[in-house]
Amino acid sequence: MGDLKTCLFCGRSVDRSFDYCPHCGYEFGQGEDLPALLDETPEDPAPESDRDYLGRIRTLQEILTDMERELDRILKSASRGP
């Protein structure tokens, strides 16, 4: 494996060339090229499950933001009329 990045959904390390996380199936988008966090913070008091939970919340926030933008775009185009 080459350079690693961290999946924003499950928090596991993934090869930087992957478009999907092989662990959870999350699709990486542009700007999600985060460095892997392997053993960088051994003093981190949060258990693994808490980090997974926070990563999922961040991912859900990003998905909701994208959905809101898309809905706004649809509403604006529908309000213009035929």
C-alpha positions as a Markdown table, in Angstrom:
| # | Residue | x | y | z |
|---|---|---|---|---|
| 1 | Met | 0.0 | 0.0 | 0.0 |
| 2 | Gly | 1.1 | 3.5 | -0.7 |
| 3 | Asp | 0.2 | 6.7 | 1.1 |
| 4 | Leu | -2.8 | 6.4 | 3.4 |
| 5 | Lys | -5.8 | 8.6 | 4.1 |
| 6 | Thr | -8.5 | 8.3 | 6.7 |
| 7 | Cys | -12.1 | 7.5 | 5.8 |
| 8 | Leu | -14.4 | 10.2 | 7.1 |
| 9 | Phe | -17.2 | 7.7 | 7.8 |
| 10 | Cys | -15.6 | 4.8 | 9.6 |
| 11 | Gly | -12.2 | 6.4 | 10.5 |
| 12 | Arg | -10.1 | 3.6 | 9.2 |
| 13 | Ser | -7.0 | 4.0 | 7.1 |
| 14 | Val | -7.4 | 3.6 | 3.3 |
| 15 | Asp | -4.9 | 3.7 | 0.4 |
| 16 | Arg | -4.9 | 7.2 | -1.1 |
| 17 | Ser | -5.7 | 5.9 | -4.5 |
| 18 | Phe | -9.1 | 4.3 | -3.5 |
| 19 | Asp | -12.3 | 6.0 | -4.5 |
| 20 | Tyr | -14.3 | 3.9 | -2.0 |
| 21 | Cys | -13.5 | 2.8 | 1.5 |
| 22 | Pro | -13.0 | -1.0 | 1.4 |
| 23 | His | -14.2 | -1.2 | 5.0 |
| 24 | Cys | -17.5 | 0.6 | 4.9 |
| 25 | Gly | -18.1 | 1.5 | 1.3 |
| 26 | Tyr | -18.0 | 5.3 | 1.8 |
| 27 | Glu | -17.4 | 7.1 | -1.5 |
| 28 | Phe | -14.6 | 9.7 | -1.2 |
| 29 | Gly | -15.3 | 13.1 | -2.8 |
| 30 | Gln | -13.1 | 16.0 | -3.7 |
| 31 | Gly | -11.4 | 17.7 | -0.8 |
| 32 | Glu | -11.6 | 14.6 | 1.4 |
| 33 | Asp | -7.9 | 13.7 | 1.0 |
| 34 | Leu | -7.1 | 13.7 | 4.7 |
| 35 | Pro | -3.8 | 12.2 | 6.0 |
| 36 | Ala | -4.1 | 8.9 | 7.9 |
| 37 | Leu | -4.1 | 9.3 | 11.7 |
| 38 | Leu | -2.3 | 6.1 | 12.6 |
| 39 | Asp | -0.8 | 6.3 | 16.1 |
| 40 | Glu | -0.4 | 10.1 | 15.9 |
| 41 | Thr | -2.2 | 10.8 | 19.2 |
| 42 | Pro | -1.6 | 8.0 | 21.7 |
| 43 | Glu | -2.7 | 10.3 | 24.5 |
| 44 | Asp | -6.1 | 10.7 | 22.8 |
| 45 | Pro | -8.6 | 9.8 | 25.6 |
| 46 | Ala | -11.6 | 9.2 | 23.2 |
| 47 | Pro | -12.2 | 5.5 | 22.7 |
| 48 | Glu | -12.3 | 4.2 | 19.1 |
| 49 | Ser | -16.1 | 4.1 | 19.1 |
| 50 | Asp | -16.3 | 7.8 | 20.0 |
| 51 | Arg | -14.0 | 8.7 | 17.1 |
| 52 | Asp | -16.1 | 6.6 | 14.7 |
| 53 | Tyr | -19.2 | 8.4 | 16.0 |
| 54 | Leu | -17.8 | 11.9 | 15.5 |
| 55 | Gly | -16.6 | 11.0 | 12.0 |
| 56 | Arg | -20.1 | 9.8 | 11.1 |
| 57 | Ile | -21.6 | 12.9 | 12.4 |
| 58 | Arg | -19.2 | 15.0 | 10.3 |
| 59 | Thr | -20.0 | 12.9 | 7.3 |
| 60 | Leu | -23.8 | 13.3 | 7.8 |
| 61 | Gln | -23.4 | 17.0 | 8.2 |
| 62 | Glu | -21.6 | 17.2 | 4.9 |
| 63 | Ile | -24.3 | 15.1 | 3.2 |
| 64 | Leu | -27.0 | 17.2 | 4.6 |
| 65 | Thr | -25.3 | 20.4 | 3.5 |
| 66 | Asp | -25.0 | 19.0 | -0.1 |
| 67 | Met | -28.7 | 18.0 | 0.0 |
| 68 | Glu | -29.7 | 21.5 | 1.1 |
| 69 | Arg | -27.7 | 23.0 | -1.7 |
| 70 | Glu | -29.4 | 20.7 | -4.2 |
| 71 | Leu | -32.8 | 21.4 | -2.8 |
| 72 | Asp | -32.2 | 25.2 | -3.0 |
| 73 | Arg | -31.1 | 24.8 | -6.6 |
| 74 | Ile | -34.3 | 22.8 | -7.5 |
| 75 | Leu | -36.5 | 25.2 | -5.7 |
| 76 | Lys | -34.9 | 28.2 | -7.4 |
| 77 | Ser | -35.3 | 26.6 | -10.9 |
| 78 | Ala | -38.9 | 25.6 | -10.1 |
| 79 | Ser | -39.8 | 29.1 | -9.0 |
| 80 | Arg | -38.7 | 30.6 | -12.3 |
| 81 | Gly | -41.6 | 28.8 | -14.0 |
| 82 | Pro | -41.7 | 27.2 | -17.4 |
